[in-house]
Amino acid sequence: MSDIKNAKDLRTMKESDLKERMDELAAEHMKLRFQRATMQLNNTARVGQVRREIARIKTILAERS
């Protein structure tokens, strides 16, 4: 699983990289949701971490446009 980036690191990334990262995180979030639904998820906190990182990326993209 990928590491969590803080907002400072995300702000230095290009827009295309941010969109790519957001797509990766969205796919991971979907996998985590399925694992949670089938009771196979070990690290339940990861769902919230991924959600928050997606929100950070969306916020940064909105600030740039």
C-alpha positions in Angstrom: 0.0 0.0 0.0 1.1 3.5 -0.8 2.3 5.9 1.8 0.3 8.9 2.9 1.5 12.3 1.6 0.9 15.5 3.4 -0.5 18.6 1.8 3.0 20.2 1.4 4.2 17.2 -0.6 1.1 17.2 -2.7 1.3 20.9 -3.5 4.7 20.4 -5.2 3.2 17.7 -7.6 2.0 18.5 -11.1 -1.7 18.5 -11.9 -1.4 15.4 -14.0 0.5 13.6 -11.2 -2.2 14.6 -8.7 -5.0 13.2 -10.9 -3.1 10.0 -11.4 -2.5 9.7 -7.7 -6.2 10.4 -7.1 -7.2 7.6 -9.5 -4.8 5.2 -7.7 -6.3 6.1 -4.4 -9.9 5.8 -5.6 -9.1 2.2 -6.8 -7.5 1.4 -3.5 -10.5 2.9 -1.6 -12.9 0.7 -3.6 -10.8 -2.4 -2.7 -10.7 -1.5 0.9 -14.5 -1.0 1.0 -15.0 -4.5 -0.5 -12.5 -6.0 2.0 -14.4 -4.3 4.9 -17.7 -5.6 3.6 -16.4 -9.1 3.5 -14.7 -8.9 6.9 -11.2 -9.3 5.4 -9.8 -5.9 6.2 -7.0 -5.9 8.8 -6.2 -2.2 9.0 -9.6 -0.4 9.2 -7.9 3.0 9.7 -6.5 2.8 6.2 -10.0 3.5 4.7 -10.1 6.9 6.5 -6.5 7.7 5.5 -7.2 7.1 1.9 -10.4 9.1 2.0 -8.6 12.1 3.6 -5.8 12.0 1.1 -8.3 12.0 -1.8 -9.9 15.0 -0.2 -6.5 16.8 0.1 -5.9 16.2 -3.6 -9.3 17.5 -4.6 -8.8 20.6 -2.4 -5.5 21.3 -4.0 -6.9 20.8 -7.5 -9.8 23.2 -6.7 -7.4 25.8 -5.4 -5.4 25.7 -8.6 -8.4 26.2 -10.9 
